[in-house]
Amino acid sequence: MSRTRIVRGTYNKISHEDHNMYSQENIISRAFKWFTEKGDKKGVSHGTPNDPPPPEIKAKCVVHFRSKNGWKGEEYGFDWMRLGETSNFGDVNYEDIVAKQYTDATYATLERDINEYDGSFKKAPTLYSKLKQVYGVYSIPWKKKADGTLENYYCSWLSLYPSQIKDTKTNQLTASNFKNTKAILSLNIEVDEEPDTLRFKENKFFKISPMEITPKTKGKHDLKDFVTIECLEEFSDDQIIEVVAVKKDSAGIEVSEVAGRLNVWANHAAKRKKSKILIINLETDINGKKAGNSTGQKELFESYLRQALIEADVETETVDVSGDAHFQIGGRYVIGGKIAAYYEPAGNAPSGFVALQNYAYNKVKENLKSNNIPETKYNKYYVAIYLGENGGFVDASGNVKGLNGYSSGKFVVLFPSKNDQTAAHEFLHSFALPHSFTNSEADAKAQFTYEYAKTENIMDYSHHIPETRYSLWKWQWIIANDNTK
């Protein structure tokens, strides 16, 4: 939202006490004559910007929304500010791991390689302040940290598909047949002063069960899998689901104060994206006849992509190159018994070399043509190529450097060493998502940078340690959704 104020004459703003301005981006002042700043007592100073004071959660209890117990990215998208509340992997205080990556421990040079992850990370308070605004931050007046400052409350984000769609002509609601229309969530509650009632406010877009929250006695309550939220129909503006604490005043009148907020991402038709995906199972005969195995993969990457409201429309083709000379020992795609998919740097490739993904896709087009099917059938598809042999790229020394998978434009290539998240990780690269540890100086889409292998995010490399990756952040939902074709 922006606002322009035009004044034809003189414009004065007078404050009898302090005057503060806060901006998440730039503040620009221009004057065609003089521009002066003066501080009578302490002069004029510049420095690291402070956060604006957050609004307050005034209820004497707070309700935090968390995912269901054991959630692994299925059934809905969910994001919250991690605070280190549990021993679960990835639940680490983000204030400690939102950082910039540098090439060495002197923190002199920012890392500008999108794939580097083992540099030195330095906390970035300004970046963390910006991240807080993604969630929405409130202060809790009655709850203080050890240093005397107020505790903050962060809203969580939920993404769901609508269970019903309204016909624009008849205005009637019909079943949408979408998955991911319900979310089972847990609640973390801390009560300082018991309310008469702790309940959800009505919102016409959702069915919430139960509407009233118990227990509500003074103290902390960890309610696992307590509430079910079903999205009844689509909406074009982000929604807020509120919990209110209700207490009668001295006159017997009910007074309600907000105790918790959950943001729900807009899910109207323009936001719901559908990506056409072609799976190619490639059959080779290098170390015996082997075929790429994509069994179960469709369901896996569908589950992760739905977090960003992206539905996958999948078709499968099998391409047999077992008799192709280029896939024999000594052929252009085989070095040391491994698949040589591409060269890095590309200038080292032999004359006439075509990257494996392009070669495999051209074979699909040949097969289509031979069956009197337009060879352009899959031109608007993302393409995932599954191989039965290990391989990777050829380095400057002529050796194959092993990969689990990689993405190149609309293509994703998967080797047998892949894990269950590799395909989704690579597809999300195709949808313009960078690694979680990448600096914005390396990729403009890297809005935030987190220390390597500290999160359960799909775009991290936490499988190295090894830990399962399964979540996407809300800021990533937006980028992936906007860049899906």
Long-range contacts (C-beta under 8 A, 24 or more apart in sequence): 20-52, 22-49, 22-50, 22-51, 22-52, 24-130, 24-133, 48-125, 48-126, 49-126, 49-129, 51-129, 51-132, 53-139, 54-137, 54-138, 54-139, 54-152, 55-138, 55-139, 56-138, 56-139, 56-140, 56-141, 57-138, 57-139, 57-140, 57-141, 57-153, 57-257, 57-258, 57-259, 57-260, 58-141, 58-257, 58-258, 59-195, 59-244, 59-245, 59-257, 59-258, 59-259, 60-142, 60-191, 60-192, 60-193, 60-195, 60-245, 61-189, 61-190, 61-191, 61-192, 61-193, 61-194, 61-195, 61-198, 61-216, 61-245, 61-259, 62-140, 62-143, 62-153, 62-189, 62-190, 62-259, 62-260, 63-187, 63-188, 63-189, 63-198, 63-213, 63-243, 63-259, 63-260, 64-153, 64-156, 64-187, 64-188, 64-189, 64-260, 65-155, 65-156, 65-158, 65-185, 65-186, 65-187, 65-260, 65-262, 66-156, 66-185, 66-186, 66-187, 66-188, 67-185, 67-186, 68-183, 68-184, 68-185, 68-186, 68-224, 68-225, 69-186, 69-224, 69-225, 71-470, 72-468, 72-470, 73-303, 73-304, 73-307, 73-458, 73-470, 73-471, 73-472, 74-303, 75-179, 75-180, 75-182, 75-183, 75-184, 76-158, 76-159, 76-160, 76-180, 76-182, 76-183, 76-307, 77-157, 77-158, 77-159, 77-160, 77-180, 77-265, 77-306, 77-307, 77-308, 77-309, 77-472, 77-474, 77-477, 78-156, 78-157, 78-158, 78-159, 78-183, 78-185, 78-307, 78-471, 79-135, 79-156, 79-157, 79-471, 79-472, 79-473, 79-474, 79-477, 80-135, 80-154, 80-156, 80-157, 81-131, 81-132, 81-135, 81-154, 81-156, 82-455, 83-154, 85-188, 89-456, 89-462, 89-467, 89-468, 90-454, 90-455, 90-456, 90-457, 90-462, 90-467, 90-471, 92-454, 92-455, 94-128, 94-131, 94-450, 95-123, 95-128, 96-123, 97-121, 97-123, 97-450, 97-451, 97-454, 97-455, 98-123, 98-124, 98-127, 98-128, 98-131, 98-448, 98-449, 98-450, 99-123, 99-124, 99-127, 99-449, 99-450, 99-451, 100-124, 100-127, 100-439, 100-449, 101-437, 101-438, 101-439, 101-449, 101-452, 110-439, 110-441, 111-439, 111-441, 111-442, 112-439, 112-441, 112-442, 113-442, 114-434, 114-435, 114-438, 114-442, 114-443, 115-435, 116-437, 117-435, 117-437, 117-452, 117-453, 117-461, 118-452, 121-437, 121-449, 121-451, 121-452, 124-449, 127-448, 127-449, 130-448, 131-448, 134-473, 134-474, 134-475, 135-263, 135-474, 136-261, 136-263, 138-261, 142-192, 143-190, 143-192, 153-260, 155-261, 155-262, 155-263, 156-262, 156-263, 157-262, 157-263, 157-264, 157-265, 157-474, 157-477, 158-183, 158-185, 158-229, 158-241, 158-262, 158-263, 158-264, 158-265, 159-264, 159-265, 159-267, 159-307, 159-308, 159-309, 159-474, 159-477, 160-229, 160-230, 160-231, 160-264, 160-267, 161-231, 161-267, 161-272, 161-306, 161-309, 162-231, 162-232, 162-233, 162-234, 162-235, 162-267, 163-230, 163-231, 163-232, 163-233, 164-232, 164-233, 165-233, 165-234, 166-233, 166-234, 173-233, 178-311, 179-306, 180-306, 181-230, 181-231, 182-228, 182-229, 182-230, 182-231, 183-228, 183-229, 184-225, 184-227, 184-228, 185-225, 185-226, 185-227, 185-228, 185-229, 185-262, 186-222, 186-223, 186-224, 186-225, 186-226, 187-213, 187-221, 187-223, 187-226, 187-227, 187-260, 188-220, 188-221, 188-222, 188-223, 189-213, 189-215, 189-216, 189-220, 189-221, 189-222, 189-223, 190-219, 190-220, 190-221, 191-216, 191-217, 191-218, 191-219, 191-220, 191-221, 192-218, 193-218, 194-218, 195-245, 195-246, 195-247, 195-259, 196-246, 196-247, 196-248, 196-254, 197-245, 197-246, 198-243, 198-244, 198-245, 198-246, 198-259, 199-243, 199-244, 199-246, 200-227, 200-241, 200-242, 200-243, 200-244, 201-241, 201-242, 201-243, 201-244, 203-239, 203-240, 203-241, 204-232, 205-231, 205-232, 205-233, 205-235, 205-239, 205-264, 206-230, 206-231, 206-232, 206-239, 206-241, 206-264, 207-232, 208-241, 213-243, 216-245, 229-262, 231-264, 231-267, 234-267, 234-268, 234-269, 234-272, 235-266, 235-267, 235-268, 236-266, 236-268, 236-270, 236-271, 237-266, 238-263, 238-264, 238-265, 238-266, 239-263, 239-264, 239-266, 240-264, 265-309, 265-474, 265-477, 267-309, 271-309, 271-481, 272-309, 272-311, 273-308, 273-309, 273-310, 273-311, 273-481, 273-484, 274-310, 274-311, 274-312, 274-313, 275-305, 275-310, 275-311, 275-312, 275-313, 275-382, 275-484, 275-485, 276-313, 276-315, 276-378, 276-380, 276-381, 276-382, 277-312, 277-313, 277-314, 277-315, 277-381, 277-382, 277-383, 277-384, 277-427, 278-314, 278-315, 278-316, 278-317, 278-364, 278-378, 278-381, 278-382, 278-383, 278-384, 279-314, 279-315, 279-316, 279-317, 279-384, 279-386, 280-316, 280-317, 280-318, 280-319, 280-360, 280-361, 280-364, 280-383, 280-384, 280-385, 280-386, 281-316, 281-317, 281-318, 281-319, 281-386, 282-319, 282-321, 282-360, 282-385, 282-386, 282-387, 282-388, 283-318, 283-319, 283-320, 283-321, 283-322, 283-388, 284-321, 284-322, 284-327, 284-339, 284-387, 284-388, 284-389, 285-322, 285-323, 285-327, 285-328, 286-327, 286-328, 286-329, 286-334, 286-337, 286-339, 286-389, 287-337, 287-389, 289-322, 290-388, 290-389, 291-318, 291-388, 292-385, 292-386, 292-387, 292-388, 292-414, 293-386, 293-388, 293-416, 294-384, 294-386, 294-414, 297-384, 297-386, 297-414, 297-423, 300-420, 300-421, 300-423, 300-424, 301-423, 301-424, 301-427, 304-421, 304-424, 304-428, 304-458, 304-470, 304-472, 305-424, 305-427, 305-428, 305-480, 307-471, 307-472, 307-477, 308-431, 308-472, 308-476, 308-477, 308-480, 308-481, 309-477, 309-481, 310-431, 310-480, 310-481, 310-484, 315-378, 315-381, 317-364, 317-367, 319-360, 319-363, 319-364, 319-367, 321-360, 321-363, 326-359, 333-359, 335-394, 335-398, 335-399, 335-400, 336-399, 336-400, 338-389, 338-390, 338-391, 338-392, 338-400, 338-402, 339-387, 339-389, 339-390, 339-391, 339-392, 339-400, 339-415, 340-391, 340-392, 340-393, 340-394, 340-400, 341-391, 341-392, 341-393, 341-403, 341-406, 341-413, 342-393, 342-394, 342-408, 343-393, 343-394, 344-393, 344-394, 344-395, 344-396, 344-401, 345-396, 348-394, 348-396, 348-398, 349-394, 355-408, 356-385, 356-413, 357-383, 357-385, 357-408, 357-411, 357-413, 358-411, 360-385, 361-385, 361-411, 380-485, 381-410, 382-410, 382-411, 382-412, 382-427, 382-430, 383-410, 383-411, 383-412, 384-411, 384-412, 384-413, 384-414, 384-423, 384-426, 384-427, 385-411, 385-412, 385-413, 385-414, 386-414, 387-413, 387-414, 387-415, 387-416, 388-416, 389-415, 389-416, 390-415, 390-416, 390-417, 391-415, 419-463, 420-468, 421-458, 421-463, 421-468, 421-469, 421-470, 424-458, 425-458, 425-459, 425-469, 428-458, 428-459, 428-472, 428-476, 428-480, 431-479, 431-480, 431-481, 431-483, 431-484, 432-479, 432-480, 432-482, 432-483, 433-459, 433-476, 433-479, 433-480, 434-459, 435-459, 435-460, 435-461, 436-460, 437-461, 445-479, 447-475, 447-479, 448-473, 448-475
